[in-house]
Amino acid sequence: MLTVESITYHRDQEPILDSVSLTLETGMVMMVRGGNGSGKTTLIKLLAGLLPPQDDFKVKRNGQDFDPREPQNQSRLAYLGHTLGIKDDLTCLENLEFLAHFIGQNQDQNPISSLEWVGLDGFQFTFARRLSAGQRKRLALARLLLCPAQLWILDEPYSNLDKGGIALVDRLLQGHIDGGGSAIITSHGTIKPDVSKHSEILLESAA
């Protein structure tokens, strides 16, 4: 589904990533592991088109050149980072309706069913600013469930979640790959995705 060759990135003349390459197959979750400063978030943001590349590197999706910064490609991926992108002055339901208005929605889901799926049934009209950290993460995960993109790019999806939330992420990932999707996720802890097909790469500090 996605191949990447030779990503290199520097910040203030210090190397962050040094010729990182990876191959993500359809129906697979790839976990990018590494300690603080190893470049996990930088890699994720480059693949999501949120950072401009400093050197030429090749990205192909289904065998075709793929530039994640191009507007037509943004709808083909879903990104979840440390900043969840939740609007505090909207209700949970309004947050999902806002997303669906701009990028469409998975034909098997709607805002109400997505909230129910992640355990936020009854929170439809609760303003996002009143949610706990774990509930906010669940709302962000509901946005993933609603999004029609086949490629998920997730930075620390297990953070701020209890055991039930961690299991929820695994169910989301398994359902996504069962439907022919793929995901790249990061982690610096010991949690690994409990899904049927996954791989792992380890980033070492390039400094």
C-alpha positions in Angstrom: 0.0 0.0 0.0 2.7 2.5 1.0 6.5 2.5 0.5 8.9 5.1 1.7 12.5 5.4 0.9 15.3 7.4 2.6 13.6 10.0 4.8 16.2 12.3 6.3 15.4 15.2 8.5 17.5 17.8 10.4 16.5 20.4 13.0 19.0 23.2 13.8 21.6 21.2 12.0 21.0 18.2 14.3 20.0 14.9 12.6 16.5 13.7 13.6 15.9 11.0 10.9 18.7 9.4 8.9 17.6 7.5 5.7 14.6 5.8 7.2 12.7 3.5 4.8 9.6 1.4 5.4 7.0 -0.7 3.6 3.4 -0.8 4.8 1.2 -3.6 3.3 -2.5 -3.4 2.8 -4.3 -4.8 5.8 -1.4 -4.3 8.2 -0.7 -2.1 11.2 3.0 -0.9 11.4 4.2 0.3 14.8 7.1 2.7 14.9 8.9 2.4 18.2 11.7 4.5 19.7 12.6 6.6 22.7 12.1 10.3 23.1 14.1 12.2 20.5 14.2 9.2 18.0 12.1 11.1 15.5 8.8 9.2 15.7 6.6 12.3 15.6 8.7 13.9 12.9 8.3 10.8 10.8 4.6 10.7 11.3 4.2 14.4 10.5 6.2 14.0 7.3 4.1 11.1 6.2 0.9 13.0 7.0 2.1 16.0 5.0 2.3 18.3 8.0 6.1 19.0 7.7 7.8 20.0 4.4 10.5 17.5 3.4 14.1 18.8 3.6 15.5 16.2 1.2 14.0 14.3 -1.7 12.4 11.0 -0.6 10.1 8.7 -2.5 6.7 7.9 -1.3 4.5 5.5 -3.3 0.9 4.5 -2.6 -0.3 1.4 -4.4 2.7 1.8 -6.7 2.0 5.4 -7.6 3.9 8.5 -6.5 2.2 9.9 -3.5 2.7 13.4 -2.0 0.8 13.6 1.2 0.9 17.5 1.1 -1.3 17.6 -2.1 -4.9 18.4 -1.3 -6.3 15.5 -3.3 -4.2 13.1 -1.2 -5.2 14.6 2.2 -8.6 12.9 1.9 -6.9 9.5 1.5 -5.4 9.5 4.9 -6.5 10.2 8.4 -4.1 11.7 11.0 -4.4 11.7 14.8 -1.6 13.4 16.7 -0.9 14.6 20.2 -3.2 17.6 19.5 -6.5 15.9 18.9 -8.1 18.6 16.8 -11.2 18.7 18.9 -13.2 22.0 19.1 -14.1 22.6 22.7 -17.0 24.9 22.1 -18.8 22.2 20.0 -20.6 19.2 21.4 -19.4 15.7 20.7 -22.0 15.3 18.0 -21.2 18.7 16.4 -17.5 17.8 16.3 -18.2 14.7 14.2 -20.8 16.4 12.0 -18.3 19.2 11.3 -15.7 16.6 10.2 -18.3 14.7 8.0 -19.3 17.9 6.3 -15.8 18.5 5.1 -14.4 15.1 4.3 -17.4 12.9 4.0 -18.0 9.8 6.1 -17.6 6.0 6.1 -20.8 4.5 4.5 -21.0 2.1 7.4 -21.0 4.8 10.1 -22.6 8.0 11.1 -21.8 10.5 13.9 -24.3 8.9 16.3 -23.1 5.3 15.7 -19.5 6.4 15.9 -20.0 7.9 19.4 -21.8 4.7 20.5 -18.9 2.5 19.1 -16.3 4.3 21.2 -18.3 4.3 24.4 -19.6 7.9 24.3 -23.3 7.0 23.9 -25.2 9.7 25.9 -22.5 12.3 25.4 -23.9 13.5 22.1 -24.8 17.0 23.5 -22.0 17.3 25.9 -19.5 20.1 25.1 -16.1 18.8 24.4 -14.5 21.0 27.0 -16.3 19.1 29.7 -14.8 15.7 28.7 -12.0 14.0 30.6 -8.7 13.3 28.8 -9.7 9.7 28.1 -13.1 10.8 26.8 -11.5 13.4 24.5 -9.3 10.6 23.1 -12.4 8.5 22.5 -14.0 11.4 20.7 -10.9 11.7 18.5 -11.1 7.9 17.8 -14.7 8.3 16.8 -13.5 10.7 14.1 -11.3 8.0 12.8 -14.1 5.5 12.7 -16.2 8.0 10.8 -13.5 8.9 8.3 -13.5 7.1 4.9 -9.7 7.2 4.5 -7.9 3.8 4.0 -4.6 5.0 5.5 -4.5 5.9 9.2 -1.4 7.7 10.6 -1.6 7.8 14.4 0.9 9.3 16.9 0.7 7.6 20.3 -2.9 6.4 19.9 -2.8 4.5 23.3 -1.8 7.5 25.4 -4.3 8.8 28.0 -6.3 5.6 27.8 -7.1 2.9 30.4 -7.2 -0.8 29.7 -10.7 -0.5 28.2 -9.5 2.4 25.9 -6.5 0.4 24.8 -8.7 -2.5 23.9 -10.9 0.0 22.0 -7.9 1.1 19.9 -7.1 -2.5 19.1 -10.7 -3.2 18.0 -10.6 -0.1 15.8 -7.4 -1.1 14.2 -8.5 -4.7 13.7 -11.8 -3.5 12.1 -9.8 -1.1 9.9 -7.4 -3.7 8.5 -10.2 -6.2 8.1 -11.8 -3.7 5.8 -8.7 -3.4 3.7 -7.2 -0.4 5.4 -3.7 0.1 6.8 -2.2 2.1 9.7 1.1 3.5 10.9 1.2 4.1 14.6 3.9 5.2 17.1 4.7 4.2 20.7 7.5 4.7 23.1 6.1 2.4 25.7 5.6 -1.4 25.9 2.1 -1.6 24.4 1.9 -3.4 21.1 -1.2 -3.6 18.9 -3.2 -6.7 19.5 -4.3 -7.2 15.9 -4.0 -10.1 13.5 -1.3 -8.6 11.2 1.3 -6.1 12.3 4.9 -5.3 11.9 7.4 -3.1 13.8 10.3 -0.8 13.1 12.6 0.7 15.7 14.0 4.2 15.3 17.3 5.0 16.9 18.4 8.5 17.7 20.2 9.9 14.6 22.2 12.4 16.7 
